[in-house]
Amino acid sequence: MTTTLRGYQSRIELRFANKFCEICLDQIRAVDEVRLKRESLGRIKPDEINAVKSGLAEMFDL
């Protein structure tokens, strides 16, 4: 997730912790294991989860 908004088709825009952000589906392989082990900053809404799932399905042609 980033607060640097690019508007790329492979990114999902959302508002998280009172900031506009993008989930970077195009950076899925760049996830750092250390970041995954840290305490969660929060949760995204179910409709945003569905948008991420749809984006990943489209990217991987599922």
Secondary structure, DSSP 8 states (H G I E B T S, - for coil): -BSS----TTEEEEEETTEEEEEEGGGGGG--HHHHHS-------HHHHHHHHHHHHHHTT-
